[in-house]
Amino acid sequence: MTVKNVGFIGIGNMGSPMVRNLLKAGYRIKAFDISSSAVENAVVAGAIAASSVHGAASNVEAVITMLPSGIHVREVYLGENGVIAAAKKGTLLVDSSTIDVETARNVIDAATRAGMDMVDAPVSGGVAGAENATLTFMVGGTEIAFQRAKPILEHMGKAIIHAGGPGNGQAAKTCNNMILGGSMIAVSEAF
């Protein structure tokens, strides 16, 4: 199934440029954020405003989230009016938040039981990478879910890496962050 309509939830510093890159690629975006100014900025860029998580996840072929933490991901996906409750069977779900592995696996399991394909796809590259569509996506999920997500992710990043099963994208991101932290400590000690 070709994805044309995407719900995007979490359009802050990282999500906003990701939305702009998807709009440039011709996707129709329904955008939601708890910040009304973030939604207004997305609308100026060409997105359609959604008034809720439920609204962003309804009548789309894919939903992408970029949220601050695991608790937000659980609430947005598993809540009574969340993504899984709103989206139709067969919808592709992509969480690009950097969260804990356990939450990623639990949410993907719930999505799978509801008849949806889902990947955890945290990013590396920061705001500049999001703006320039040069992010690195570390993707966890089934091969089928990965292959469905890859064409969308390619409009936002330059490296799309399948790290293995559900939660493995988050595990790879954690390792990446540990290496970065260790490098920063070594540089600090050298100074």
C-alpha positions as CSV (number, residue, x, y, z in Angstrom):
1,M,0.0,0.0,0.0
2,T,1.4,3.4,-1.0
3,V,1.4,5.9,1.9
4,K,0.1,9.4,1.0
5,N,-1.6,10.5,4.2
6,V,0.4,10.7,7.4
7,G,-0.5,11.8,10.9
8,F,2.4,13.4,12.7
9,I,2.3,13.9,16.5
10,G,5.0,15.9,18.2
11,I,6.1,18.8,16.0
12,G,8.7,20.5,18.2
13,N,12.3,21.2,17.4
14,M,12.8,17.8,15.7
15,G,9.3,17.0,14.5
16,S,8.7,20.4,12.8
17,P,11.6,20.1,10.2
18,M,10.7,16.4,9.7
19,V,7.1,17.4,8.8
20,R,8.5,20.1,6.4
21,N,10.6,17.4,4.6
22,L,7.6,15.1,4.3
23,L,5.5,17.9,2.9
24,K,8.2,18.7,0.3
25,A,8.1,15.0,-0.7
26,G,4.4,15.3,-1.4
27,Y,2.9,13.7,1.7
28,R,-0.4,15.0,3.1
29,I,0.3,15.6,6.8
30,K,-2.2,15.9,9.6
31,A,-0.2,17.5,12.4
32,F,-0.9,17.6,16.1
33,D,1.1,18.9,19.1
34,I,0.0,20.2,22.5
35,S,1.6,23.5,21.5
36,S,-0.9,25.4,19.3
37,S,2.0,27.6,17.9
38,A,3.7,24.4,16.7
39,V,0.6,23.3,14.9
40,E,0.2,26.8,13.4
41,N,3.7,26.7,12.1
42,A,3.0,23.3,10.5
43,V,-0.1,24.6,8.9
44,V,1.9,27.5,7.4
45,A,4.3,24.9,6.0
46,G,1.3,23.1,4.3
47,A,0.1,20.6,6.9
48,I,-3.5,20.2,8.0
49,A,-4.2,20.9,11.7
50,A,-5.5,18.0,13.8
51,S,-7.1,19.0,17.1
52,S,-6.1,15.8,19.0
53,V,-4.0,12.6,18.9
54,H,-7.2,10.8,17.8
55,G,-7.7,13.2,14.9
56,A,-4.1,13.0,13.7
57,A,-4.3,9.1,13.7
58,S,-7.7,8.8,12.0
59,N,-8.0,8.2,8.3
60,V,-4.3,8.0,7.5
61,E,-2.1,5.2,6.2
62,A,0.8,6.0,8.6
63,V,1.3,7.8,11.9
64,I,4.7,9.2,13.0
65,T,5.5,10.4,16.5
66,M,8.4,12.4,17.9
67,L,7.8,12.7,21.7
68,P,9.9,13.6,24.7
69,S,9.8,10.4,26.7
70,G,8.4,6.9,27.2
71,I,5.6,8.1,29.4
72,H,4.4,10.3,26.5
73,V,4.7,7.5,24.0
74,R,2.6,5.1,26.2
75,E,0.0,7.8,26.7
76,V,-0.2,8.8,23.0
77,Y,-0.3,5.2,21.7
78,L,-2.1,3.3,24.4
79,G,-4.5,5.9,25.8
80,E,-8.3,5.6,25.5
81,N,-8.2,8.2,22.6
82,G,-4.7,7.3,21.5
83,V,-3.2,6.2,18.2
84,I,-4.0,2.5,18.5
85,A,-7.6,3.3,19.3
86,A,-8.0,5.7,16.5
87,A,-6.0,4.1,13.6
88,K,-7.5,1.5,11.3
89,K,-6.1,-2.0,10.9
90,G,-3.1,-2.0,8.6
91,T,-1.9,1.5,9.5
92,L,1.9,1.9,9.7
93,L,3.1,3.3,13.0
94,V,6.6,4.9,13.4
95,D,7.8,6.2,16.8
96,S,11.0,8.3,16.4
97,S,11.2,9.3,20.0
98,T,14.2,8.3,22.1
99,I,12.8,6.2,24.9
100,D,13.4,3.0,26.8
101,V,13.4,-0.4,25.1
102,E,10.7,-1.9,27.3
103,T,8.2,0.8,26.4
104,A,9.0,0.5,22.7
105,R,8.4,-3.3,22.8
106,N,5.2,-3.0,24.8
107,V,3.7,-0.4,22.5
108,I,4.8,-2.4,19.4
109,D,3.2,-5.5,20.9
110,A,-0.1,-3.6,21.5
111,A,0.0,-2.2,17.9
112,T,0.7,-5.7,16.5
113,R,-2.2,-7.2,18.4
114,A,-4.5,-4.4,17.0
115,G,-3.4,-5.4,13.4
116,M,-0.9,-2.6,12.7
117,D,2.7,-2.7,11.7
118,M,5.0,-0.6,13.9
119,V,8.7,0.3,14.2
120,D,10.7,2.1,16.8
121,A,12.9,4.5,14.8
122,P,14.9,6.9,17.0
123,V,17.2,9.3,15.3
124,S,20.7,10.7,15.5
125,G,21.7,13.9,13.9
126,G,20.0,16.6,15.9
127,V,18.0,19.6,14.7
128,A,20.4,20.3,11.8
129,G,20.0,16.7,10.6
130,A,16.2,17.0,10.8
131,E,16.3,20.3,8.9
132,N,18.6,18.9,6.2
133,A,16.9,15.5,5.9
134,T,20.2,13.8,6.9
135,L,19.1,12.0,10.1
136,T,20.2,8.5,10.9
137,F,17.3,6.2,11.8
138,M,18.0,3.2,13.9
139,V,14.9,1.0,13.3
140,G,13.5,-1.9,15.3
141,G,10.7,-4.0,14.1
142,T,9.8,-6.8,11.8
143,E,11.2,-6.9,8.3
144,I,7.8,-6.2,6.9
145,A,7.3,-3.1,9.1
146,F,10.8,-1.9,8.3
147,Q,10.2,-2.2,4.5
148,R,7.0,-0.3,4.9
149,A,8.6,2.5,6.9
150,K,11.8,2.8,4.9
151,P,10.4,4.8,1.9
152,I,9.0,7.4,4.3
153,L,12.1,7.6,6.5
154,E,14.3,8.2,3.4
155,H,12.6,11.6,3.0
156,M,13.9,12.6,6.4
157,G,17.2,10.9,6.7
158,K,20.3,9.7,4.8
159,A,20.9,6.4,6.7
160,I,18.0,4.0,7.5
161,I,19.4,1.1,9.5
162,H,17.4,-2.0,10.5
163,A,18.7,-2.9,13.9
164,G,16.6,-6.0,14.3
165,G,13.3,-6.8,16.1
166,P,11.0,-4.6,18.1
167,G,12.9,-2.3,20.5
168,N,16.2,-2.8,18.9
169,G,16.2,0.6,17.4
170,Q,16.0,2.0,20.9
171,A,18.8,-0.4,22.0
172,A,21.0,0.9,19.2
173,K,20.3,4.5,20.1
174,T,21.1,3.8,23.7
175,C,24.5,2.4,22.7
176,N,25.1,5.4,20.4
177,N,24.4,7.7,23.3
178,M,26.7,5.7,25.6
179,I,29.5,6.0,23.0
180,L,28.9,9.7,22.7
181,G,28.9,10.2,26.4
182,G,32.1,8.2,26.8
183,S,33.8,10.3,24.1
184,M,32.7,13.5,25.8
185,I,34.2,12.3,29.1
186,A,37.5,11.4,27.4
187,V,37.7,14.8,25.8
188,S,36.9,16.5,29.1
189,E,39.6,14.5,30.9
190,A,42.1,15.3,28.2
191,F,41.5,19.0,28.7
